Amino acid sequence: MGLAQSVDDPFGFQQRYITKRMRPICEDRALLDAFVFEVFGHYRANMSSTGDRQLAEEALARELTAGSRVSAQFLEWQGGQINGSCHLDLEITLPPQSVAQLGGHPQMRGDMWFNLELRDGKWTLVNVTDDLGSGDNSFRRFAAPFTDAMVEARLAAKYQMEAAAEQQRRDQISAEIKRRDDRARAERQAWIRRHPAEYAAQQRAEANRRAAQAADERRRRLACEAHGGTWGQRITEMFPACFFRTER
């Protein structure tokens, strides 16, 4: 596509001047890194994901962006001094260790339009499209199924590690409780061996307490039944009681 000309700029001098000025902006490394960041999922993370998945998507995007190399050939600038589009021939060389997980192709290449706006004196990337003013970011569309699978695998590994750590924590708590119980049981047995008379007295006292409790409960049960009640215990109550049927 050639440089646009207008009635106010019949020879294209102004457009060529703007294009020359915009070229370093279009090829700015931060802008290209932002594009790669979006390709690998950062855009989707900001727009739709929450919680663990958003963190995983952003972490993966940062990792893949840091390991990738992007080269850009400036083709043209379409627009004016406050907004417009950079037309670039882009190539992303993927991190070697991630090529297999990203479809098996070491590079992604194609024409892209970086749609920019001047905001508060700074050029800001609005979106990236395959065609001027419309279309989709085909780089991101191609990478999405692979980056989604990588995120899912990382989340599954994270949750598995967390579950294993939680199980280990519970096992440690159970082991500590068992050690305390075993220690208390051993101390009790040692005390019984050293104090047989006191232990026998405790047993008699406990037997007398149980007998008195049984006798009291029997007395209350008989009194309940004598007055037409039903003696029993509800699931939600700790002790038996007397219940009477009420007429509705």
C-alpha positions in Angstrom: 0.0 0.0 0.0 1.5 3.4 -0.9 1.6 6.5 1.1 -1.7 8.3 1.3 -2.0 11.7 -0.3 -4.6 14.3 0.2 -5.7 17.7 -1.3 -3.8 19.4 1.5 -0.7 17.3 0.8 -0.8 16.7 -3.0 2.8 15.6 -3.2 2.8 13.5 0.0 5.5 15.6 1.7 3.7 15.9 5.0 2.8 12.2 5.0 6.4 11.2 4.2 7.5 13.5 7.1 5.1 11.9 9.5 6.0 8.4 8.3 9.7 9.1 8.8 9.0 10.4 12.3 6.8 7.4 13.2 9.2 4.7 12.0 11.3 4.6 15.2 8.1 4.6 17.2 6.7 1.7 15.3 9.9 -0.2 15.7 10.2 0.6 19.4 11.4 -2.4 21.4 8.8 -1.8 24.2 6.0 -1.7 21.6 7.2 -5.0 20.0 7.6 -6.6 23.4 4.0 -5.5 24.3 2.8 -7.2 21.1 4.6 -10.4 21.9 3.2 -10.3 25.4 -0.3 -10.1 23.9 0.4 -12.9 21.5 1.2 -15.2 24.4 -1.9 -14.6 26.5 -1.4 -11.3 28.4 -4.4 -9.7 26.6 -6.7 -12.6 27.4 -5.6 -12.7 31.0 -6.4 -9.0 31.5 -9.8 -9.3 29.7 -11.3 -12.5 31.0 -9.3 -14.5 33.5 -9.3 -14.3 37.3 -7.4 -15.7 40.2 -4.9 -18.5 39.7 -5.5 -18.7 35.9 -4.7 -15.0 35.4 -1.5 -15.3 37.4 -0.5 -18.4 35.4 -1.3 -16.8 32.1 0.6 -13.6 32.9 3.6 -15.6 34.2 3.7 -17.8 31.1 3.4 -14.7 28.8 6.3 -13.0 30.6 8.4 -16.2 30.4 7.7 -16.7 26.7 8.2 -13.1 25.8 11.6 -13.0 27.6 12.7 -16.1 25.7 11.5 -15.0 22.3 13.2 -12.8 19.7 11.1 -10.5 17.5 12.2 -8.7 14.4 10.2 -6.0 12.6 10.5 -4.5 9.1 8.7 -1.2 8.9 6.5 -1.0 5.8 4.5 2.1 6.2 2.5 4.4 8.4 -1.2 5.0 7.8 -2.6 7.9 9.8 -1.9 11.3 11.1 -0.1 12.9 14.1 -2.5 11.7 16.8 -3.5 8.3 15.7 -2.9 5.8 13.0 -1.4 2.3 12.1 2.0 0.9 11.8 2.3 -1.6 9.0 5.0 -4.1 9.9 6.4 -7.3 8.6 6.9 -9.2 11.9 8.7 -12.4 12.8 8.8 -14.0 16.2 11.4 -16.7 16.9 10.1 -18.8 19.8 12.1 -20.0 22.8 13.8 -23.3 21.7 12.6 -25.2 24.8 9.0 -24.2 24.1 8.8 -24.8 20.3 7.3 -28.3 20.7 4.6 -27.0 23.1 3.7 -24.2 20.8 2.9 -26.3 17.7 6.4 -27.3 16.6 7.1 -24.2 14.4 10.1 -22.2 15.6 8.9 -19.0 14.0 5.7 -17.1 13.4 5.8 -14.5 10.6 3.2 -12.2 9.0 2.1 -8.7 8.2 0.5 -6.8 11.2 -1.0 -3.4 11.8 -0.2 -1.8 15.1 -3.1 0.6 15.8 -1.8 3.5 17.9 -3.2 6.6 19.6 -1.3 9.5 21.1 -2.4 9.7 24.8 -1.0 12.3 27.2 2.0 12.8 24.9 2.7 9.0 24.6 2.0 6.7 21.8 -0.2 3.8 23.1 -0.9 0.5 21.4 -4.7 0.1 21.1 -4.8 -3.2 19.3 -3.1 -5.3 16.7 -4.9 -6.5 13.6 -4.0 -8.5 10.4 -5.6 -5.8 8.2 -5.8 -2.1 8.4 -8.6 -1.1 10.7 -10.1 -4.6 11.1 -9.3 -8.3 11.4 -7.7 -10.2 14.2 -4.3 -10.9 15.6 -3.6 -14.2 13.8 -0.4 -14.7 15.8 -2.4 -14.8 19.1 -5.2 -16.9 17.5 -2.6 -19.4 16.4 -0.8 -19.5 19.8 -3.9 -19.5 21.9 -4.7 -23.3 21.9 -1.1 -24.1 22.8 -0.7 -21.4 25.5 -4.0 -22.5 27.0 -2.8 -26.1 27.2 0.4 -24.9 28.8 -1.5 -22.9 31.4 -3.8 -25.8 32.1 -0.8 -28.1 32.6 0.9 -25.7 35.0 -2.3 -25.2 37.0 -2.8 -28.9 37.3 0.8 -29.3 38.5 0.4 -26.5 40.9 -2.8 -27.9 42.4 -1.2 -31.4 42.6 1.7 -30.0 44.5 -0.6 -28.0 46.8 -2.7 -31.2 47.4 0.5 -33.2 48.2 1.7 -30.5 50.5 -1.7 -30.4 52.3 -1.7 -34.2 52.6 1.8 -34.1 54.0 0.7 -31.4 56.5 -2.3 -33.6 57.6 -0.1 -36.7 57.9 2.4 -34.7 60.1 -0.5 -33.6 62.3 -1.8 -37.1 62.6 1.6 -38.5 63.4 2.1 -35.9 66.1 -1.3 -36.7 67.6 -0.4 -40.4 67.6 2.9 -39.7 69.2 1.2 -37.7 72.0 -1.4 -40.4 72.5 1.3 -43.1 72.6 3.3 -41.1 75.1 0.3 -40.4 77.3 -0.7 -44.1 77.2 2.9 -45.2 78.1 3.0 -42.7 81.0 -0.4 -43.9 82.2 0.7 -47.6 82.1 3.9 -46.7 84.0 1.9 -44.8 86.6 -0.4 -47.8 87.1 2.6 -50.1 87.6 4.1 -47.8 90.2 0.8 -47.1 92.0 -1.4 -50.2 91.9 -3.4 -49.2 95.0 -4.3 -45.8 93.7 -5.2 -47.3 90.4 -7.5 -49.8 92.0 -9.2 -47.0 94.0 -9.7 -45.0 90.8 -11.3 -48.1 89.2 -13.7 -48.6 92.1 -14.7 -44.9 92.1 -15.4 -45.0 88.4 -17.4 -48.2 88.8 -19.5 -46.6 91.6 -20.0 -43.5 89.5 -21.3 -45.5 86.6 -23.6 -47.6 88.8 -25.0 -44.5 90.4 -25.6 -42.9 87.0 -27.3 -46.1 85.7 -29.5 -46.2 88.8 -30.5 -42.5 88.4 -31.3 -43.0 84.7 -33.4 -46.1 85.5 -35.3 -44.1 88.2 -36.0 -41.3 85.8 -37.0 -43.6 83.0 -39.5 -45.4 85.2 -40.9 -42.1 86.4 -41.2 -40.9 82.8 -43.1 -44.0 81.7 -45.3 -43.9 84.8 -46.5 -40.5 83.7 -47.1 -41.7 80.1 -43.9 -40.3 78.6 -41.3 -41.9 76.4 -37.7 -42.1 77.6 -35.1 -41.6 74.9 -32.4 -39.5 73.4 -32.5 -37.3 70.3 -29.7 -37.1 67.9 -29.2 -33.4 68.6 -29.1 -33.9 72.4 -26.3 -35.2 74.6 -28.4 -36.8 77.3 -31.7 -38.9 77.4 -34.9 -37.2 78.4 -38.6 -37.8 78.8 -40.8 -37.0 75.8 -44.6 -36.6 75.7 -46.8 -36.8 72.6 -48.6 -33.6 72.0 -52.0 -33.5 70.3 -52.3 -31.1 67.3 
